[in-house]
């Protein structure tokens, strides 16, 4: 496998998506897109700055040794932060914004990941910490019911826009979403990392405690013994939804899964009836599975990486390596696409997609760590 080619093409895609001022720029977002280098997800279809795309692009900049570009993505998100701490969904080049809901809380993980690859500077971490801390408090205030976290308002807040997870009879507002809670465990852990680096010991202890407490709740309340998997729980009907997706692996990615529960997740991951080895966005045996339809069956590299990295972290190295080989073979053959057809093994959606280029390199790194040739 030509991993160097995969890395080089990833850099071309990321830098090719840096916005260059054009006639489409709306006045409301002129300063946002001209005062720094902003990476858009895909030019021209996804033409703007999206919340979690920006976090992933920050990691991509770090992977290519560009500290200034990494900081630019964070600064763009901070420029769109509301006074109550909320990070909005997106700001488009045309001047419009979507601010009714947010996106999954992955920014602390992005900061830690980028900083471990290419130190962002303790002064910058200290500045960013207060912004991220305000966002964590927003999640606790607006998306926490005293027991667990939920997404609200629209499925778009989950990032998995048309996922069967949110098909009727289930409503996103009523779901304890596995990923919302797993990402918050990860966020708490990463905030503790940042607090330690900038010498805020009290905040470090507080965030570690929050991570431990939430992780315990995830294991107690979001694992279905019947399914043998972590799953979203509908608080209205008091039952698990039964929809398994890569987000069922987020407790492994966050490092909070019990070892026995992680083992059962690995059994599902190695089963071709569920996820092996294309990691579709909904299990193969789900009645709503469609191998070519957006979040209803293709493989998206971000959610696949979260799942595969989680499996690797819990010691399922051979299994994780199988997934790496399959996914990297798609990239080597077709390049970077928005998502990949898990039956025909080809790229589909938008070509030269920004975050795919980021996770392609992360998969290369994981592949190497697991002993891939």
Secondary structure as GFF3:
##gff-version 3
##sequence-region A 1 373
A	DSSP	alpha_helix	3	16	.	.	.	ID=ss1
A	DSSP	three_ten_helix	27	29	.	.	.	ID=ss2
A	DSSP	alpha_helix	30	34	.	.	.	ID=ss3
A	DSSP	beta_strand	48	50	.	.	.	ID=ss4
A	DSSP	alpha_helix	51	63	.	.	.	ID=ss5
A	DSSP	alpha_helix	67	79	.	.	.	ID=ss6
A	DSSP	beta_strand	90	92	.	.	.	ID=ss7
A	DSSP	beta_strand	97	98	.	.	.	ID=ss8
A	DSSP	alpha_helix	107	117	.	.	.	ID=ss9
A	DSSP	alpha_helix	122	142	.	.	.	ID=ss10
A	DSSP	three_ten_helix	155	158	.	.	.	ID=ss11
A	DSSP	three_ten_helix	164	166	.	.	.	ID=ss12
A	DSSP	three_ten_helix	172	174	.	.	.	ID=ss13
A	DSSP	beta_strand	175	176	.	.	.	ID=ss14
A	DSSP	alpha_helix	178	197	.	.	.	ID=ss15
A	DSSP	alpha_helix	201	221	.	.	.	ID=ss16
A	DSSP	beta_strand	223	224	.	.	.	ID=ss17
A	DSSP	beta_strand	229	230	.	.	.	ID=ss18
A	DSSP	beta_strand	233	234	.	.	.	ID=ss19
A	DSSP	beta_strand	239	240	.	.	.	ID=ss20
A	DSSP	three_ten_helix	246	249	.	.	.	ID=ss21
A	DSSP	alpha_helix	250	253	.	.	.	ID=ss22
A	DSSP	alpha_helix	259	269	.	.	.	ID=ss23
A	DSSP	alpha_helix	301	313	.	.	.	ID=ss24
A	DSSP	alpha_helix	317	334	.	.	.	ID=ss25
A	DSSP	beta_strand	337	341	.	.	.	ID=ss26
A	DSSP	beta_strand	346	351	.	.	.	ID=ss27
A	DSSP	alpha_helix	354	369	.	.	.	ID=ss28
###
